[in-house]
Amino acid sequence: MQEFTTRIDLTQLSQAVEAVKKEVGKVIVGQEEMIELLLAAILADGHVLIEGVPGVAKTLTAKLIARTISVDFSRIQFTPDLMPSDVLGTSIFNQKTAEFEFRQGPIFSNIILIDEINRSPAKTQSALFEVMEEKQVTMDGVTYPMSQPFMVLSTQNPIEQEGTYRLPEAQLDRFLFKIEVNYPTLEQEALILQQAHERKAQVPLRDINPVLTAEQITDYRRKVKEVHIDTALLRYIAQIVHQTRSHASLYLGASPRASLAIMNGAKALAAMRGRDFVTPEDIRQITPAVLRHRIILTPEKEMEGVGADTVIKQIVESLEVPR
């Protein structure tokens, strides 16, 4: 790779990342990949979909991450009867002024946790995704911009299908990452029990202290954008995404938005590790989280039980790594 002289001081950024991990680690055992990807998404200014069976700390981890940042946080439980106005807000007639006033909904926050996003109907999902993309709400001809940082963390249960509304592929594309949360190992689960026993009646969230401010996040995001990526690595990203469009196991490949997501995610990972340049390993590590919700397997492969991650691994391993 070519030499470059520009250097970015990422010491504070990497120290802040370790401080957040330390705070979250007071409560969460394991789940290192989920925590790292959530932090990368914050630095890359993207939204995250978290998928996993009930009880694997999806919601708790998102809450803890939000608590380590000195910004507003709101949680919305999606249900089949939830209306767009329940999320965005509504206009109410003020009898004193004889005018309509806009009452902001829970989406007007910095970090928003959407629990079970696939439980609400398409109308409510569409209203949410519009805000995620535009970062503003237009009501009665008036536009209300969202305050920065603005990030949506959504959870969904992959097992239960009754009473759920599947997210369309075009809307899934709005998420920077899809994080799949697995069960803890035997040792981790034993440690979870031990910590819960020792904690007794103490509320775990009270142990978490804010270590980041909104201003710091804005500054760190600017530094992440300046992280160097070699031309050969940009082509490597394009090759990975291009392969998804012609792979025999895939019915639908990823769009150029996926290429941008891999690049931005890889830059964030590099910065978190104190490097001001991207390596092939950063790209390989971030690729599954970026692509797994943007590709569709052929019906034959789905019937065979092949997973999206398996196909992504095949694609990545089939390409020569730039040196």
WOLIN-V356330 format. One record per residue. N is the residue number from 1. RES is the residue in one letter. PHI is phi in whole degrees, -180 to 180 (999 if undefined). OMEGA is omega in radians with two decimals (* if undefined). BURIAL is I if it has 24 or more other ideal C-beta (glycine too) atoms within 12 Angstrom, else O. Layout:
# WOLIN-V356330
N:RES:PHI:OMEGA:BURIAL / N:RES:PHI:OMEGA:BURIAL
This chain:
# WOLIN-V356330
1:M:999:-3.08:O / 2:Q:-70:3.09:O / 3:E:-81:3.08:O / 4:F:-142:-3.01:O / 5:T:-96:-3.10:O / 6:T:-66:3.13:O / 7:R:-124:3.13:O / 8:I:-112:3.11:I / 9:D:-79:-3.11:O / 10:L:-109:-3.10:I / 11:T:-60:-3.12:O / 12:Q:-64:-3.14:O / 13:L:-62:-3.12:I / 14:S:-67:3.08:I / 15:Q:-67:3.11:O / 16:A:-65:3.11:I / 17:V:-63:3.12:I / 18:E:-65:3.11:O / 19:A:-65:3.10:I / 20:V:-64:3.13:I / 21:K:-59:3.13:I / 22:K:-65:3.14:O / 23:E:-65:-3.13:I / 24:V:-65:3.13:I / 25:G:-66:3.06:I / 26:K:-65:-3.08:I / 27:V:-117:-3.04:I / 28:I:-90:3.07:I / 29:V:-102:-3.13:I / 30:G:74:-3.14:I / 31:Q:53:-3.11:I / 32:E:-61:-3.10:O / 33:E:-65:3.14:I / 34:M:-62:-3.11:I / 35:I:-64:-3.12:I / 36:E:-65:-3.14:I / 37:L:-70:3.08:I / 38:L:-63:3.12:I / 39:L:-67:3.10:I / 40:A:-63:3.13:I / 41:A:-66:3.10:I / 42:I:-61:-3.11:I / 43:L:-72:-3.13:I / 44:A:-92:3.11:I / 45:D:59:3.14:I / 46:G:-133:3.10:I / 47:H:-97:-3.03:I / 48:V:-132:2.99:I / 49:L:-107:-3.13:I / 50:I:-112:-3.09:I / 51:E:-120:3.12:I / 52:G:180:3.14:I / 53:V:-66:-3.14:O / 54:P:-60:3.01:O / 55:G:90:3.14:O / 56:V:-105:3.01:I / 57:A:71:3.09:I / 58:K:-63:-3.09:I / 59:T:-66:-3.11:I / 60:L:-62:-3.14:I / 61:T:-63:3.11:I / 62:A:-61:3.11:I / 63:K:-63:-3.10:I / 64:L:-67:3.10:I / 65:I:-59:3.14:I / 66:A:-63:-3.09:I / 67:R:-71:3.13:I / 68:T:-79:-3.14:I / 69:I:-115:-3.11:I / 70:S:-80:3.10:O / 71:V:-136:3.11:I / 72:D:-72:-3.12:I / 73:F:-135:3.05:I / 74:S:-138:-3.12:I / 75:R:-124:3.13:I / 76:I:-122:3.08:I / 77:Q:-89:3.14:O / 78:F:-78:3.14:I / 79:T:-135:-3.11:O / 80:P:-61:-3.12:O / 81:D:-100:-3.13:O / 82:L:-74:-3.13:I / 83:M:-102:3.09:O / 84:P:-53:-3.13:I / 85:S:-65:3.10:O / 86:D:-70:-3.13:I / 87:V:-99:-3.03:I / 88:L:-83:-3.03:I / 89:G:119:-3.08:I / 90:T:-149:3.10:O / 91:S:-90:-3.12:O / 92:I:-121:-3.13:O / 93:F:-76:3.10:O / 94:N:-95:-3.08:O / 95:Q:-67:-3.13:O / 96:K:-68:-3.10:O / 97:T:-96:-3.10:O / 98:A:58:3.12:O / 99:E:-135:3.07:O / 100:F:-84:3.09:O / 101:E:-117:3.12:O / 102:F:-86:3.06:O / 103:R:-97:-3.07:O / 104:Q:-66:3.11:I / 105:G:-88:-3.09:I / 106:P:-66:3.11:I / 107:I:-69:3.13:I / 108:F:-80:3.13:I / 109:S:-153:3.13:I / 110:N:-93:3.08:I / 111:I:-117:-3.09:I / 112:I:-116:3.09:I / 113:L:-101:3.09:I / 114:I:-102:3.13:I / 115:D:-87:3.10:I / 116:E:54:-3.08:I / 117:I:-60:-3.10:I / 118:N:-84:3.10:I / 119:R:-94:-3.13:I / 120:S:-101:-3.14:I / 121:P:-69:-3.03:I / 122:A:-59:-3.10:O / 123:K:-61:-3.14:O / 124:T:-71:3.10:I / 125:Q:-59:-3.11:I / 126:S:-63:3.12:I / 127:A:-62:3.12:I / 128:L:-65:-3.08:I / 129:F:-66:3.09:I / 130:E:-65:3.11:I / 131:V:-67:3.13:I / 132:M:-59:-3.09:I / 133:E:-79:-3.04:O / 134:E:-85:-3.08:O / 135:K:56:3.08:I / 136:Q:-162:3.09:O / 137:V:-123:3.07:I / 138:T:-108:-3.11:O / 139:M:-135:-3.13:I / 140:D:54:3.08:O / 141:G:81:3.13:O / 142:V:-108:-3.13:O / 143:T:-99:3.13:O / 144:Y:-116:3.13:I / 145:P:-72:3.10:O / 146:M:-80:3.11:I / 147:S:-76:-3.11:O / 148:Q:-97:-0.08:O / 149:P:-73:3.09:I / 150:F:-126:-3.06:I / 151:M:-146:3.10:I / 152:V:-108:3.04:I / 153:L:-112:-3.09:I / 154:S:-117:3.08:I / 155:T:-115:3.00:I / 156:Q:-151:-3.12:I / 157:N:-98:-3.06:I / 158:P:-79:-3.01:I / 159:I:-89:-3.02:O / 160:E:-80:-3.12:O / 161:Q:-108:-3.10:O / 162:E:-69:3.11:O / 163:G:74:3.12:O / 164:T:-117:3.14:O / 165:Y:-122:-3.06:I / 166:R:-61:3.13:O / 167:L:-75:3.10:I / 168:P:-65:-3.10:O / 169:E:-59:-3.13:O / 170:A:-63:3.13:O / 171:Q:-83:3.08:I / 172:L:-59:-3.11:I / 173:D:-63:3.12:I / 174:R:-70:-3.11:I / 175:F:-83:3.09:I / 176:L:-65:-3.12:I / 177:F:-127:2.86:I / 178:K:-118:-3.11:I / 179:I:-100:3.07:I / 180:E:-101:-3.07:I / 181:V:-102:-3.10:I / 182:N:-100:3.08:O / 183:Y:-66:3.05:O / 184:P:-72:3.05:I / 185:T:-73:3.14:O / 186:L:-60:-3.14:O / 187:E:-65:3.13:O / 188:Q:-65:-3.12:O / 189:E:-68:3.08:O / 190:A:-63:3.12:O / 191:L:-69:3.07:O / 192:I:-60:3.13:I / 193:L:-63:-3.13:O / 194:Q:-62:-3.13:O / 195:Q:-67:3.12:O / 196:A:-64:3.12:O / 197:H:-66:-3.12:O / 198:E:-72:-3.12:O / 199:R:-72:-3.12:O / 200:K:54:-3.04:O / 201:A:-90:-3.08:O / 202:Q:-68:3.12:O / 203:V:-80:-3.04:O / 204:P:-62:-3.09:I / 205:L:-62:-3.12:I / 206:R:-69:-3.14:O / 207:D:-79:-3.01:O / 208:I:-91:-3.13:I / 209:N:-110:3.08:O / 210:P:-67:3.13:O / 211:V:-126:-3.13:I / 212:L:-131:3.06:I / 213:T:-114:3.11:O / 214:A:-61:-3.14:I / 215:E:-64:3.12:O / 216:Q:-64:3.14:I / 217:I:-62:3.11:I / 218:T:-59:3.14:O / 219:D:-66:-3.12:I / 220:Y:-67:3.11:I / 221:R:-63:3.11:I / 222:R:-65:3.13:O / 223:K:-67:3.13:I / 224:V:-61:3.13:I / 225:K:-62:-3.10:O / 226:E:-86:3.13:I / 227:V:-60:-3.06:I / 228:H:-76:2.99:I / 229:I:-136:-3.06:I / 230:D:-68:3.14:I / 231:T:-59:3.12:O / 232:A:-63:3.13:O / 233:L:-75:3.06:I / 234:L:-63:3.10:I / 235:R:-67:3.11:O / 236:Y:-60:3.10:I / 237:I:-62:-3.14:I / 238:A:-61:3.13:I / 239:Q:-64:-3.14:I / 240:I:-59:-3.10:I / 241:V:-68:3.14:I / 242:H:-62:3.14:O / 243:Q:-63:-3.13:I / 244:T:-67:-3.08:I / 245:R:-85:-3.12:I / 246:S:-126:-3.10:O / 247:H:-73:-3.07:I / 248:A:-64:-3.10:O / 249:S:-87:-3.03:I / 250:L:-113:3.07:I / 251:Y:-85:3.12:O / 252:L:-134:3.11:I / 253:G:-95:-3.09:I / 254:A:-91:-3.12:I / 255:S:-94:3.07:O / 256:P:-58:3.08:O / 257:R:-61:3.10:I / 258:A:-67:3.12:I / 259:S:-60:3.12:I / 260:L:-63:-3.14:I / 261:A:-65:3.11:I / 262:I:-65:3.13:I / 263:M:-60:-3.11:I / 264:N:-67:3.11:I / 265:G:-66:3.12:I / 266:A:-66:3.08:I / 267:K:-62:-3.14:I / 268:A:-64:3.11:I / 269:L:-61:3.13:I / 270:A:-60:-3.13:I / 271:A:-63:3.12:I / 272:M:-62:-3.13:I / 273:R:-95:3.05:I / 274:G:81:3.13:O / 275:R:-104:3.08:I / 276:D:-101:3.05:I / 277:F:-147:-3.11:I / 278:V:-89:3.06:I / 279:T:-113:3.08:I / 280:P:-57:-3.13:I / 281:E:-65:3.08:O / 282:D:-60:-3.12:I / 283:I:-65:-3.12:I / 284:R:-64:-3.11:I / 285:Q:-73:-3.04:I / 286:I:-85:-3.01:I / 287:T:-57:-3.13:I / 288:P:-58:-3.13:I / 289:A:-65:-3.13:I / 290:V:-81:-2.98:I / 291:L:-94:-2.94:I / 292:R:-61:3.11:I / 293:H:-102:-3.11:I / 294:R:-108:3.14:I / 295:I:-116:3.08:I / 296:I:-124:3.12:I / 297:L:-74:3.03:I / 298:T:-68:3.13:O / 299:P:-55:-3.12:O / 300:E:-63:-3.12:O / 301:K:-69:3.09:O / 302:E:-63:3.12:O / 303:M:-65:3.11:O / 304:E:-77:3.13:O / 305:G:85:3.11:O / 306:V:-74:-3.14:O / 307:G:-96:3.12:O / 308:A:-60:-3.12:I / 309:D:-62:3.12:I / 310:T:-64:-3.13:O / 311:V:-67:3.12:I / 312:I:-60:3.12:I / 313:K:-62:3.12:O / 314:Q:-61:-3.12:I / 315:I:-64:-3.10:I / 316:V:-63:-3.10:I / 317:E:-74:-3.13:O / 318:S:-81:-3.09:O / 319:L:-100:3.11:I / 320:E:-74:-3.12:O / 321:V:-78:3.11:O / 322:P:-63:3.13:I / 323:R:-113:*:O
